[in-house]
Amino acid sequence: MFTVRTRSAGSRARTGTLHLAHGDVQTPAFVPLATKGAVKTLEPRDVAALGYELILGNTFHLLLAPGPELVAQMGGLHEFMRWDRAIITDSGGFQVFSMGHGGVADEIKGRGRGRPGGPAAPRTGSILAIEEEGVRFRSYVDGGERFLAPEGSMAVQAALGSDIALVFDECTPFHVSREYTERSMERTHRWLERCLRWHETRGPAGQVVYGIVQGGVERDLRAISAAAVASSACDGIAIGGSLGQDKAQMHEVVGWTTEELERLAPDRPRHLLGIGDVDDLIAGVELGIDTFDCALPTRLGRHGVALVPAPDSGWRVDLVKGRWRSAPEPILDGCGCPACAGGFSRAYLHYLLRARELTGLRLVTLHNLWFIARLMEDLRAGVDAGRLPEVVAALRGGAAPGMDARRNGPMDAERSEAPNPH
């Protein structure tokens, strides 16, 4: 289900193709989140027009509402949300982490741990127990107690009919002991085997399964986990759990893991869970990651923050700020996204965002996903042409994806036509 096309001579970067039930996916690729069956503010045809071939649905949220039974009755998630390309579904493991510790930033910074009203408060759902059989938690929808086991997670993903199903795991927090991290990792390995056994006899035809490497920030545990997952019958391998408290540590942990996977399972696809900053995508490709998923580009768009080729500013510009009130320029000159190519000025977007008009959120989201799609296109072209270091240097130096990064010499560049603004 995965073929490698080109390997970079100077790094672990590679290009390839995922061959999935609902179509091929060119890698490396970014995967937008359709958490509750929709990429927020967009229609499926918008996402396809931007060039995306794979999106991610959230098993945990779709379990609670509208429920896998209804989705299956409606023909599966593809038919339900009118998306005819590939879908990956997570397992619910990260949501267990979030209920216990808040988001990743909350957990690393210690916000809400043991504090009334923090991210783990029952008003937003809470974890009751992580046991060998599975996880008991309180639903944020109705407050009722629910239980999710590895087999149940796989059953939900089977009902959703995704192309790729992730095994159930515990997303190990950062602020825990090494002993806890090791116990959690070993339980995740046992859950991996339970998921694979269930899927072998009951999984839908054409659905492939990814195992998940855990081990926190301990190098030896990451190596042990990579070996355990690589020795299993999973079709692909994801990297999850705590990756550290800063970008340097995250890149180090990912590097440890891909080094092991390159040795143990060089021909299986690798997915990095929950990572989507521009600099992290570039570094991840260099480290040998094939696909990434993250809410960041769309979440930024809904907060009026646009992605731009400005590394010193985190590749971001906040269009809500008053300095853009009368700015006539688009978000990015020469950009082919519906917002920029459509002639919408920063002043107009600023006005829409301040007025809380949904059109503003939609236009900035379209721009951000266009920006990321062109970034990944540049990186693929760089690997295929044997010029990844030059492309990476240009991007890190402030080159605009899809416009500047590939200008220094001929390349077999992939090009996508801009979608018509609508």
Secondary structure as the mmCIF struct_conf table of DSSP 4:
data_model
#
loop_
_struct_conf.conf_type_id
_struct_conf.id
_struct_conf.beg_label_comp_id
_struct_conf.beg_label_asym_id
_struct_conf.beg_label_seq_id
_struct_conf.end_label_comp_id
_struct_conf.end_label_asym_id
_struct_conf.end_label_seq_id
STRN STRN1 PHE A 2 ARG A 7
BEND BEND1 ALA A 9 ARG A 12
STRN STRN2 ARG A 14 LEU A 20
TURN_TY1_P TURN_TY1_P1 ALA A 21 HIS A 22
STRN STRN3 GLY A 23 THR A 27
BEND BEND2 PRO A 28 PRO A 28
STRN STRN4 ALA A 29 VAL A 31
STRN STRN5 LEU A 33 ALA A 34
TURN_TY1_P TURN_TY1_P2 THR A 35 LYS A 36
BEND BEND3 GLY A 37 ALA A 38
TURN_TY1_P TURN_TY1_P3 LYS A 40 THR A 41
HELX_RH_AL_P HELX_RH_AL_P1 PRO A 44 ALA A 49
TURN_TY1_P TURN_TY1_P4 LEU A 50 GLY A 51
STRN STRN6 LEU A 54 GLY A 57
HELX_RH_AL_P HELX_RH_AL_P2 THR A 59 LEU A 64
TURN_TY1_P TURN_TY1_P5 ALA A 65 PRO A 66
HELX_RH_AL_P HELX_RH_AL_P3 PRO A 68 GLN A 73
TURN_TY1_P TURN_TY1_P6 MET A 74 GLY A 75
HELX_RH_AL_P HELX_RH_AL_P4 LEU A 77 MET A 81
TURN_TY1_P TURN_TY1_P7 ARG A 82 ARG A 82
BEND BEND4 ARG A 85 ARG A 85
STRN STRN7 ALA A 86 THR A 89
BEND BEND5 GLY A 92 GLY A 92
HELX_RH_AL_P HELX_RH_AL_P5 GLY A 93 HIS A 101
BEND BEND6 GLY A 103 GLY A 103
HELX_RH_AL_P HELX_RH_AL_P6 VAL A 104 LYS A 109
TURN_TY1_P TURN_TY1_P8 GLY A 110 GLY A 114
TURN_TY1_P TURN_TY1_P9 PRO A 116 GLY A 117
BEND BEND7 GLY A 118 GLY A 118
TURN_TY1_P TURN_TY1_P10 PRO A 119 ALA A 120
HELX_RH_3T_P HELX_RH_3T_P1 PRO A 122 THR A 124
STRN STRN8 SER A 126 ILE A 130
BEND BEND8 GLU A 132 GLU A 133
STRN STRN9 VAL A 135 ARG A 138
TURN_TY1_P TURN_TY1_P11 TYR A 140 ASP A 142
STRN STRN10 GLU A 145 LEU A 148
HELX_RH_AL_P HELX_RH_AL_P7 PRO A 150 LEU A 160
TURN_TY1_P TURN_TY1_P12 GLY A 161 GLY A 161
BEND BEND9 ASP A 163 ASP A 163
STRN STRN11 ILE A 164 LEU A 166
HELX_LH_PP_P HELX_LH_PP_P1 VAL A 167 PHE A 168
BEND BEND10 PHE A 174 VAL A 176
HELX_RH_AL_P HELX_RH_AL_P8 ARG A 178 ARG A 202
BEND BEND11 GLY A 203 GLY A 203
HELX_LH_PP_P HELX_LH_PP_P2 PRO A 204 PRO A 204
TURN_TY1_P TURN_TY1_P13 ALA A 205 GLY A 206
STRN STRN12 VAL A 208 VAL A 213
TURN_TY1_P TURN_TY1_P14 GLY A 216 VAL A 217
HELX_RH_AL_P HELX_RH_AL_P9 ARG A 219 ALA A 230
TURN_TY1_P TURN_TY1_P15 SER A 231 SER A 231
BEND BEND12 SER A 232 ALA A 233
BEND BEND13 ASP A 235 ASP A 235
STRN STRN13 GLY A 236 ILE A 239
BEND BEND14 GLY A 241 GLY A 241
BEND BEND15 GLN A 245 ASP A 246
HELX_RH_AL_P HELX_RH_AL_P10 LYS A 247 LEU A 264
TURN_TY1_P TURN_TY1_P16 PRO A 266 ASP A 267
BEND BEND16 ARG A 268 ARG A 268
STRN STRN14 ARG A 270 LEU A 273
TURN_TY1_P TURN_TY1_P17 GLY A 274 GLY A 274
HELX_RH_AL_P HELX_RH_AL_P11 VAL A 278 GLU A 286
TURN_TY1_P TURN_TY1_P18 LEU A 287 GLY A 288
STRN STRN15 THR A 291 ASP A 293
BEND BEND17 ALA A 295 ALA A 295
HELX_RH_AL_P HELX_RH_AL_P12 LEU A 296 ARG A 302
TURN_TY1_P TURN_TY1_P19 HIS A 303 GLY A 304
STRN STRN16 VAL A 305 LEU A 307
BEND BEND18 PRO A 309 PRO A 309
HELX_RH_3T_P HELX_RH_3T_P2 PRO A 311 SER A 313
TURN_TY1_P TURN_TY1_P20 GLY A 314 TRP A 315
STRN STRN17 ARG A 316 ASP A 318
TURN_TY1_P TURN_TY1_P21 LEU A 319 VAL A 320
BEND BEND19 LYS A 321 LYS A 321
HELX_RH_3T_P HELX_RH_3T_P3 GLY A 322 TRP A 324
TURN_TY1_P TURN_TY1_P22 ARG A 325 SER A 326
BEND BEND20 GLU A 329 GLU A 329
BEND BEND21 ILE A 331 LEU A 332
TURN_TY1_P TURN_TY1_P23 ASP A 333 GLY A 334
BEND BEND22 CYS A 337 CYS A 337
HELX_RH_AL_P HELX_RH_AL_P13 PRO A 338 ALA A 341
TURN_TY1_P TURN_TY1_P24 GLY A 342 GLY A 343
HELX_RH_AL_P HELX_RH_AL_P14 ARG A 346 ARG A 354
TURN_TY1_P TURN_TY1_P25 ALA A 355 ARG A 356
HELX_RH_AL_P HELX_RH_AL_P15 LEU A 358 ASP A 384
TURN_TY1_P TURN_TY1_P26 ALA A 385 GLY A 386
HELX_RH_AL_P HELX_RH_AL_P16 LEU A 388 ARG A 396
TURN_TY1_P TURN_TY1_P27 GLY A 397 GLY A 398
HELX_LH_PP_P HELX_LH_PP_P3 ALA A 399 ALA A 400
TURN_TY1_P TURN_TY1_P28 PRO A 401 ARG A 406
BEND BEND23 ASN A 408 GLY A 409
HELX_LH_PP_P HELX_LH_PP_P4 GLU A 417 PRO A 421
#
